[in-house]
Amino acid sequence: MNAATLTTKINEFTSVYTELDQHEKAIKAIDRVITHRHNNDCALFIIGDTGVGKSRLVEHYLQRMGELEICETKNGITRNILRAICVEVGFERGLDSLLSAILEKLGDINPYRRSTLGEKKDRAIKLLKYREVEVIFMDEIHNIDKRQTKKNSEGALSFLKTFLNQANTAFVLLGVSDAENLRLADDELNSRCKANVYLNNYDCCGEDNTIEFIEYLLDILEELPVPIPYLACVFNSFDEEGGGYVNYDTHKQDYDNLFRFCMATKGNPKLIRRLLVAAMEVPSTKGINKEQLAEAWEFELGERTVKNPFEQHIKKLFKAMVKEKLYV
């Protein structure tokens, strides 16, 4: 495979989206909050570590919604309905910048003009209603009060509550674990966020978690443009006769490679893709092997204080996985 072809294949591979149980639960939760957006429970927090797939989930959901901007005529008046918008809460940028970003997505003619927060907020709410926006996705929501002063925190919470109360729009707020503190800091905000979703990295803590990890890898590896005999255990894990997965208590020795891969990536979807892409770029004629993965880990994910999982003695690997809460 020449360099140009490999680049094309890698780009195709990195765009693959895998939807498993935790993603399906998140999608159903988003559907519910949109359906009931005119009620009190009009907001949803989706919380997970960086790289767990929150932003990809939003991209997938927007694609799933289909056409987002629709030209519609009612009572002789034609206007553009905008079903959904997505904005990112920038670190240390403040509410004014966030409101401007929302106004820009809503088509405001001059979203960054100087005006008070109250004026921008009122205009945003009017445009949300006028354009009949069903849902706003706010990514990196934990950044909304990063300056950690009481005034800023109160302002951020007041902003969110006003939108939730007045906009007739569903809000999906995405962030890392710090976002939980934002929700719990205010009883009124917390009461409007009943069905929250937590996206987790994958691990091998017990059979159910290991199976979920394998299912994720199956979807990913089936799209890999080169063979990966190193993880043949993933493809061989399903027992056709029994209609289920093999028993790990009696087949653990066959899954050492899986455990090493889990430790190397910490079960993080973003790191899994990065490692596989890096391994593909290491020259080989027989597919991705242990040496390629070890080399890719060294220059792509490696930590000086951590032994290369692809070279570590298996007993020490398990101890390290237990410490990282990836194995029990």
C-alpha positions as CSV (number, residue, x, y, z in Angstrom):
1,M,0.0,0.0,0.0
2,N,1.6,3.3,-1.1
3,A,1.7,6.4,1.1
4,A,-1.2,8.2,-0.7
5,T,-3.5,5.2,-0.5
6,L,-2.6,4.6,3.2
7,T,-3.4,8.3,4.0
8,T,-6.8,7.9,2.3
9,K,-7.5,4.7,4.2
10,I,-6.4,6.2,7.5
11,N,-8.8,9.2,7.0
12,E,-11.6,6.8,6.2
13,F,-10.8,4.7,9.3
14,T,-10.7,7.7,11.7
15,S,-14.2,8.8,10.6
16,V,-15.8,5.5,11.5
17,Y,-18.4,5.9,14.3
18,T,-19.1,3.0,16.6
19,E,-22.5,3.1,18.5
20,L,-22.7,0.6,21.4
21,D,-24.9,0.4,24.5
22,Q,-23.6,3.5,26.3
23,H,-23.9,5.6,23.1
24,E,-27.4,4.3,22.5
25,K,-28.5,5.2,26.0
26,A,-27.1,8.7,25.4
27,I,-29.0,9.0,22.1
28,K,-32.3,7.9,23.8
29,A,-31.7,10.5,26.6
30,I,-31.2,13.3,24.0
31,D,-34.3,12.2,22.2
32,R,-36.3,12.4,25.5
33,V,-35.0,15.8,26.5
34,I,-35.9,17.2,23.1
35,T,-39.4,15.6,23.2
36,H,-40.0,17.1,26.6
37,R,-38.2,20.4,26.1
38,H,-41.3,22.5,27.0
39,N,-41.4,20.9,30.5
40,N,-39.2,21.5,33.5
41,D,-36.8,18.7,32.6
42,C,-35.3,20.3,29.6
43,A,-31.6,19.8,30.1
44,L,-29.2,16.9,30.1
45,F,-25.6,16.6,31.2
46,I,-23.4,14.1,29.3
47,I,-20.2,13.6,31.3
48,G,-17.1,11.7,30.5
49,D,-13.3,11.9,30.3
50,T,-11.6,13.7,27.4
51,G,-11.4,11.3,24.4
52,V,-14.3,9.1,25.5
53,G,-16.4,10.3,22.5
54,K,-18.7,13.1,23.6
55,S,-18.0,15.4,20.6
56,R,-18.3,12.4,18.2
57,L,-21.6,11.5,19.7
58,V,-22.9,15.0,19.0
59,E,-21.7,14.9,15.4
60,H,-23.3,11.5,15.0
61,Y,-26.6,12.8,16.5
62,L,-26.7,15.8,14.2
63,Q,-26.2,13.5,11.2
64,R,-28.9,11.3,12.5
65,M,-31.3,14.3,12.8
66,G,-31.0,14.8,9.0
67,E,-31.6,18.3,7.6
68,L,-31.1,20.8,10.3
69,E,-32.1,24.0,8.5
70,I,-35.5,23.9,6.9
71,C,-37.3,26.6,4.9
72,E,-40.9,26.8,6.1
73,T,-43.9,28.9,5.3
74,K,-46.7,29.6,7.8
75,N,-49.5,32.1,7.4
76,G,-47.8,33.5,4.3
77,I,-44.5,34.1,6.2
78,T,-41.4,32.2,5.1
79,R,-38.5,31.7,7.4
80,N,-35.7,29.3,8.1
81,I,-36.2,26.8,10.9
82,L,-33.0,25.8,12.6
83,R,-33.5,22.5,14.5
84,A,-30.1,22.3,16.4
85,I,-27.0,24.3,17.1
86,C,-23.7,23.3,18.7
87,V,-21.3,25.7,20.5
88,E,-18.1,25.1,22.5
89,V,-17.6,26.9,25.8
90,G,-14.0,28.3,25.5
91,F,-11.7,28.3,28.5
92,E,-11.6,31.7,30.2
93,R,-13.7,33.4,27.5
94,G,-16.7,34.2,29.7
95,L,-20.4,34.4,29.1
96,D,-20.2,37.3,26.7
97,S,-18.2,35.2,24.2
98,L,-20.5,32.2,24.6
99,L,-23.6,34.3,23.9
100,S,-21.9,35.8,20.9
101,A,-21.2,32.3,19.6
102,I,-24.8,31.3,20.1
103,L,-26.0,34.4,18.3
104,E,-23.7,33.7,15.4
105,K,-25.1,30.2,15.1
106,L,-28.6,31.6,15.2
107,G,-27.8,33.9,12.2
108,D,-27.7,37.2,14.2
109,I,-26.5,40.0,11.8
110,N,-23.9,41.3,14.3
111,P,-23.4,38.7,17.0
112,Y,-20.2,40.3,18.4
113,R,-21.4,43.9,18.7
114,R,-20.9,45.5,22.1
115,S,-23.9,45.2,24.4
116,T,-24.8,44.0,27.9
117,L,-25.1,40.4,28.8
118,G,-28.8,40.9,29.5
119,E,-29.3,42.3,26.0
120,K,-27.5,39.5,24.3
121,K,-29.3,36.9,26.4
122,D,-32.7,38.3,25.6
123,R,-31.9,38.5,21.9
124,A,-30.6,34.9,21.9
125,I,-33.8,33.7,23.6
126,K,-36.0,35.5,21.0
127,L,-34.0,34.0,18.1
128,L,-34.2,30.6,19.6
129,K,-37.9,30.8,19.8
130,Y,-38.2,32.5,16.3
131,R,-36.1,29.8,14.6
132,E,-37.8,27.1,16.7
133,V,-34.5,25.5,17.8
134,E,-35.1,22.1,19.3
135,V,-31.7,21.6,21.0
136,I,-28.5,23.4,21.8
137,F,-25.4,21.3,22.4
138,M,-22.9,23.0,24.6
139,D,-19.6,21.3,24.6
140,E,-16.9,21.8,27.2
141,I,-19.5,23.1,29.6
142,H,-17.1,22.7,32.6
143,N,-15.3,25.8,31.3
144,I,-18.2,28.1,31.9
145,D,-17.1,29.0,35.4
146,K,-13.4,28.2,35.3
147,R,-12.3,31.5,36.8
148,Q,-13.6,30.1,40.1
149,T,-14.9,33.3,41.6
150,K,-18.2,33.4,43.3
151,K,-19.5,36.1,41.0
152,N,-18.5,34.2,37.9
153,S,-20.1,31.0,39.1
154,E,-23.3,32.7,40.1
155,G,-23.4,34.4,36.7
156,A,-22.9,31.2,34.8
157,L,-25.6,29.4,36.8
158,S,-28.0,32.3,36.4
159,F,-27.3,32.3,32.6
160,L,-28.0,28.6,32.3
161,K,-31.2,28.7,34.4
162,T,-32.6,31.7,32.4
163,F,-32.1,29.8,29.2
164,L,-33.6,26.6,30.6
165,N,-36.6,28.6,31.9
166,Q,-37.3,30.8,28.9
167,A,-36.0,29.4,25.7
168,N,-38.4,26.5,25.1
169,T,-35.3,24.6,23.9
170,A,-33.6,21.5,25.0
171,F,-30.0,21.8,26.3
172,V,-27.4,19.0,26.1
173,L,-24.4,20.1,28.2
174,L,-21.2,18.1,27.6
175,G,-18.2,18.1,29.8
176,V,-15.6,16.3,32.0
177,S,-16.3,15.3,35.6
178,D,-16.0,19.0,36.7
179,A,-19.3,19.6,35.0
180,E,-20.9,17.5,37.8
181,N,-19.9,20.2,40.3
182,L,-21.7,22.9,38.1
183,R,-24.9,20.9,38.1
184,L,-24.8,20.1,41.9
185,A,-24.0,23.7,42.8
186,D,-27.6,24.8,42.2
187,D,-30.7,23.0,43.3
188,E,-32.9,24.6,40.6
189,L,-30.5,23.7,37.8
190,N,-30.1,20.2,39.2
191,S,-33.9,19.7,39.3
192,R,-34.0,20.3,35.6
193,C,-31.3,17.8,34.7
194,K,-32.9,14.5,35.8
195,A,-31.6,12.0,33.2
196,N,-27.9,12.5,33.0
197,V,-25.5,10.3,31.1
198,Y,-22.0,9.2,32.0
199,L,-19.8,7.9,29.1
200,N,-16.9,5.7,30.3
201,N,-13.7,4.5,29.0
202,Y,-13.6,0.7,28.4
203,D,-11.9,-1.7,30.7
204,C,-11.6,-5.4,31.5
205,C,-13.1,-5.4,35.0
206,G,-15.1,-8.6,34.8
207,E,-16.7,-10.5,31.9
208,D,-19.5,-8.0,31.1
209,N,-17.0,-5.0,30.8
210,T,-14.6,-7.1,28.8
211,I,-17.3,-8.2,26.4
212,E,-18.3,-4.6,25.9
213,F,-14.7,-3.7,25.2
214,I,-14.5,-6.5,22.6
215,E,-17.7,-5.4,21.0
216,Y,-16.3,-1.9,20.6
217,L,-13.0,-3.2,19.2
218,L,-14.9,-5.6,16.8
219,D,-16.7,-2.6,15.2
220,I,-13.4,-0.6,15.0
221,L,-11.1,-3.4,13.8
222,E,-13.5,-4.5,11.1
223,E,-12.9,-1.1,9.5
224,L,-9.2,-1.2,9.9
225,P,-7.6,-1.1,6.4
226,V,-4.8,-3.5,7.4
227,P,-5.0,-6.9,9.2
228,I,-4.1,-7.0,12.9
229,P,-3.3,-10.6,13.8
230,Y,-2.1,-9.3,17.2
231,L,-5.7,-9.0,18.3
232,A,-7.0,-12.1,16.6
233,C,-8.5,-13.0,20.0
234,V,-11.1,-10.2,19.5
235,F,-12.3,-11.8,16.3
236,N,-12.2,-15.3,17.8
237,S,-13.9,-14.4,21.0
238,F,-17.4,-15.3,19.8
239,D,-18.5,-18.9,20.2
240,E,-20.8,-19.6,17.3
241,E,-22.1,-22.9,18.7
242,G,-22.9,-21.5,22.1
243,G,-24.2,-18.2,20.8
244,G,-22.1,-16.1,23.2
245,Y,-18.6,-15.1,24.2
246,V,-16.0,-17.5,25.5
247,N,-15.5,-17.9,29.2
248,Y,-12.6,-15.7,30.3
249,D,-11.9,-17.6,33.5
250,T,-10.8,-20.6,31.4
251,H,-9.4,-18.6,28.4
252,K,-7.5,-15.8,30.1
253,Q,-4.2,-16.9,28.6
254,D,-5.6,-16.4,25.1
255,Y,-6.4,-12.8,25.9
256,D,-3.1,-11.4,27.1
257,N,-2.9,-9.3,23.9
258,L,-6.3,-7.8,24.6
259,F,-5.2,-6.9,28.2
260,R,-2.0,-5.3,26.9
261,F,-3.9,-3.3,24.4
262,C,-6.4,-2.1,27.1
263,M,-3.5,-1.0,29.3
264,A,-1.8,0.8,26.5
265,T,-4.8,2.8,25.6
266,K,-6.5,3.0,29.0
267,G,-9.7,1.9,27.2
268,N,-10.0,5.4,25.8
269,P,-11.6,5.5,22.3
270,K,-9.5,8.5,21.1
271,L,-6.3,6.8,22.3
272,I,-7.3,3.5,20.7
273,R,-7.7,5.2,17.3
274,R,-4.4,7.1,17.8
275,L,-2.5,4.0,18.6
276,L,-3.9,2.0,15.6
277,V,-3.2,4.8,13.2
278,A,0.3,5.2,14.5
279,A,0.8,1.4,14.2
280,M,-0.4,1.5,10.6
281,E,2.3,4.0,9.8
282,V,5.1,1.7,11.0
283,P,6.2,-0.3,7.9
284,S,5.1,-3.9,7.7
285,T,4.0,-6.5,5.1
286,K,2.1,-8.8,7.5
287,G,-0.3,-6.5,9.3
288,I,0.0,-4.9,12.7
289,N,2.0,-7.0,15.1
290,K,3.4,-6.7,18.7
291,E,6.6,-4.9,17.6
292,Q,4.6,-2.3,15.6
293,L,2.2,-1.6,18.5
294,A,5.1,-1.4,20.9
295,E,6.9,1.1,18.7
296,A,3.7,3.1,18.0
297,W,3.0,3.3,21.7
298,E,6.5,4.6,22.4
299,F,6.2,7.6,20.2
300,E,2.5,8.3,20.3
301,L,1.2,7.5,23.8
302,G,4.2,6.5,25.8
303,E,4.8,7.8,29.4
304,R,8.3,7.8,30.8
305,T,7.1,6.5,34.1
306,V,5.2,3.5,32.6
307,K,6.6,0.3,31.2
308,N,5.6,-0.4,27.6
309,P,2.5,-2.6,28.0
310,F,3.4,-4.6,24.9
311,E,6.8,-5.6,26.4
312,Q,5.9,-5.8,30.1
313,H,5.8,-9.2,32.0
314,I,2.1,-10.3,32.1
315,K,2.0,-10.5,35.9
316,K,3.3,-7.0,36.3
317,L,0.9,-5.8,33.6
318,F,-2.0,-7.1,35.6
319,K,-0.8,-5.3,38.7
320,A,-0.5,-2.1,36.7
321,M,-4.0,-2.6,35.3
322,V,-5.5,-3.1,38.8
323,K,-3.9,0.1,39.9
324,E,-5.4,1.9,36.9
325,K,-8.8,0.2,37.6
326,L,-8.7,-1.5,34.3
327,Y,-8.7,-5.0,35.7
328,V,-9.8,-6.8,38.9
